[in-house]
Amino acid sequence: DLTPHGDAVWSLLNPMVGLKLAYKWLTRPKVDPIELPAVNKSVMGFNLIWMFSKVDQLLGLMDELYGMDLEPPLVGQTFAFGDMPNALRLFQSGNTTGKVVIHVDNDDDGDSDKNQ
């Protein structure tokens, strides 16, 4: 985690901030893609921007996906957008089961619903 948690006010003029950031950068967890399958982990992402001009193909693929009648993913915990720092801390802890969901809406009061 290379960002402040709001526990202290960081000043860019303070040389200790630069040293602390350098230390965190050098001691951050490293990901070795060769070892990921051995520990049953992966790093995944999807970029579908190239399909903007292929709407018909994308709609066909979406219909096939819906036709599979897949079960929804397990939602472990949900947080309001205002409670994002706690959601990130939980996610970074590695002690989650299921998805960590962030609710974004206009009447966000910052409370988290950790019973789901």
Phi, psi and chi 1 to 4 in degrees:
 res  aa     phi    psi   chi1   chi2   chi3   chi4
   1 ASP       -  113.5  174.9   28.0      -      -
   2 LEU  -105.4   20.3  -60.9  176.4      -      -
   3 THR  -120.3  151.3   59.5      -      -      -
   4 PRO   -70.4  151.2   23.7  -30.7      -      -
   5 HIS   -95.7    7.5  -67.7  -76.1      -      -
   6 GLY    83.0    5.0      -      -      -      -
   7 ASP   -75.9  -23.4  -57.5  -32.2      -      -
   8 ALA  -147.5  153.8      -      -      -      -
   9 VAL   -84.5  122.3  176.3      -      -      -
  10 TRP   -95.5  136.1  -75.2   31.3      -      -
  11 SER  -117.6  131.6  168.5      -      -      -
  12 LEU   -66.3  -19.1  -64.7  175.5      -      -
  13 LEU   -82.6  -13.9  -59.0  175.5      -      -
  14 ASN   -80.4  117.5 -175.7  -13.9      -      -
  15 PRO   -64.4  -23.1   17.3  -24.3      -      -
  16 MET   -66.9  -29.3  -68.2  -55.5  -67.5      -
  17 VAL   -63.9  -44.0  171.2      -      -      -
  18 GLY   -63.2  -41.5      -      -      -      -
  19 LEU   -66.2  -40.7  -69.5  173.9      -      -
  20 LYS   -65.1  -42.2 -173.3  174.3 -177.5  179.4
  21 LEU   -63.2  -43.0 -177.4   61.6      -      -
  22 ALA   -62.3  -42.2      -      -      -      -
  23 TYR   -62.1  -45.9  174.0   77.2      -      -
  24 LYS   -62.0  -39.6  -76.4 -175.8  169.4 -175.8
  25 TRP   -64.2  -44.5  174.2  -99.8      -      -
  26 LEU   -72.4  -26.1  -67.0  171.8      -      -
  27 THR  -105.6   10.9   59.9      -      -      -
  28 ARG   -66.3  153.8   74.1 -169.6 -173.3  -75.6
  29 PRO   -64.2  137.5  -15.7   24.6      -      -
  30 LYS  -104.2  144.8  -45.9  -62.1 -172.0  -64.8
  31 VAL  -108.1  123.0  175.2      -      -      -
  32 ASP  -105.5  106.4 -177.7   -0.1      -      -
  33 PRO   -60.2  -25.0   -5.5    7.6      -      -
  34 ILE   -68.5  -32.6  -58.3  -62.4      -      -
  35 GLU   -89.8  -10.6  -67.4 -174.8   14.9      -
  36 LEU   -59.0  -45.9  -71.3  177.6      -      -
  37 PRO   -62.0  -31.5  -23.1   32.4      -      -
  38 ALA   -67.3  -26.6      -      -      -      -
  39 VAL  -106.9   14.7  -66.7      -      -      -
  40 ASN    57.5   46.9 -163.3   24.7      -      -
  41 LYS  -131.1  160.4  -67.2 -176.6  178.8  179.8
  42 SER  -151.3  162.0   64.6      -      -      -
  43 VAL  -119.8  118.5  176.4      -      -      -
  44 MET  -131.5  154.9  -63.5 -174.7  -73.4      -
  45 GLY  -163.8  159.6      -      -      -      -
  46 PHE  -130.8  131.3  -60.1   94.4      -      -
  47 ASN  -120.8  106.1 -177.7   -3.8      -      -
  48 LEU  -103.9   15.8  -60.9  176.2      -      -
  49 ILE   -62.2  -28.9 -169.6  103.7      -      -
  50 TRP   -67.7  -13.5   61.1  -85.5      -      -
  51 MET   -93.7    6.4  -66.3 -156.3   68.6      -
  52 PHE   -55.8  -37.7  -98.7   26.5      -      -
  53 SER   -89.9    1.1   62.1      -      -      -
  54 LYS  -120.0   53.6  -58.2  177.3 -178.2 -176.2
  55 VAL   -60.6  -42.6  174.5      -      -      -
  56 ASP   -61.0  -42.5  -67.3  -25.4      -      -
  57 GLN   -65.6  -42.6 -177.4 -179.8   -0.6      -
  58 LEU   -63.5  -41.7 -176.7   57.5      -      -
  59 LEU   -63.4  -39.3  -71.1  174.3      -      -
  60 GLY   -62.5  -42.4      -      -      -      -
  61 LEU   -65.6  -39.2  -68.0  171.2      -      -
  62 MET   -64.8  -39.3  -69.2  -61.3  -67.2      -
  63 ASP   -62.0  -41.6  -73.2  -20.3      -      -
  64 GLU   -63.3  -40.6  -72.6 -179.4   33.1      -
  65 LEU   -63.8  -45.8 -175.5   61.6      -      -
  66 TYR   -63.9  -32.6  -72.8  129.7      -      -
  67 GLY   -66.8  -19.0      -      -      -      -
  68 MET   -72.7  -16.4  -67.8  180.0 -178.1      -
  69 ASP    51.2   52.2 -162.9   28.5      -      -
  70 LEU   -74.5  148.8  -60.0  171.3      -      -
  71 GLU   -71.2  144.9  -68.6 -176.2   28.8      -
  72 PRO   -67.1  152.9   19.2  -25.9      -      -
  73 PRO   -67.3  155.2   22.5  -29.6      -      -
  74 LEU   -71.7  126.0  170.4   68.3      -      -
  75 VAL   -97.3  113.8  174.9      -      -      -
  76 GLY   -77.7  -53.0      -      -      -      -
  77 GLN  -146.9  150.4  -67.3 -177.8  -52.4      -
  78 THR  -121.9  147.7   60.3      -      -      -
  79 PHE  -135.5  149.1  -69.0   85.5      -      -
  80 ALA   -76.0  155.0      -      -      -      -
  81 PHE   -56.8  -36.5 -174.8   77.1      -      -
  82 GLY   -66.5  -15.8      -      -      -      -
  83 ASP  -103.0   22.2 -156.6   15.8      -      -
  84 MET   -55.7  -40.7  179.7   72.6   77.5      -
  85 PRO   -57.6  -40.4  -27.2   36.0      -      -
  86 ASN   -69.1  -36.4  -71.7  -32.5      -      -
  87 ALA   -63.9  -42.2      -      -      -      -
  88 LEU   -65.5  -41.5  -73.2  172.2      -      -
  89 ARG   -61.2  -42.3  -74.3 -174.9 -174.5  105.7
  90 LEU   -63.2  -46.7  173.6   68.7      -      -
  91 PHE   -61.4  -42.6 -172.0   72.9      -      -
  92 GLN   -69.9  -21.8  -69.1  170.6  -19.0      -
  93 SER   -69.4  -23.1   74.9      -      -      -
  94 GLY    77.9    7.9      -      -      -      -
  95 ASN  -103.1   39.9  -64.9  -36.2      -      -
  96 THR  -109.1  151.3   58.9      -      -      -
  97 THR  -126.1  125.5  -58.2      -      -      -
  98 GLY    84.2 -168.0      -      -      -      -
  99 LYS   -82.9  146.7  -54.9  -66.4 -179.0 -170.3
 100 VAL  -102.3  114.7  175.5      -      -      -
 101 VAL  -107.2  135.1  176.2      -      -      -
 102 ILE  -109.5  121.1  -50.8  -60.9      -      -
 103 HIS   -90.0  125.8  -75.1  -78.9      -      -
 104 VAL  -114.9  116.1  179.8      -      -      -
 105 ASP  -149.3  171.5   55.4   24.2      -      -
 106 ASN   -73.9  -28.2  -66.4  -23.7      -      -
 107 ASP  -103.6   39.1   59.2  -22.4      -      -
 108 ASP   -67.5  125.2 -173.1   -3.5      -      -
 109 ASP  -106.1    2.4   59.1    4.3      -      -
 110 GLY    85.3   -1.5      -      -      -      -
 111 ASP   -81.7  149.3  -66.7  -27.2      -      -
 112 SER  -108.9  149.3   63.2      -      -      -
 113 ASP  -111.2   94.8  176.3   16.0      -      -
 114 LYS   -97.0   14.6  -61.9  179.9 -179.1  171.1
 115 ASN   -95.8   -1.9  -64.9  -32.5      -      -
 116 GLN   -93.9      -  -73.7 -170.6   -9.3      -
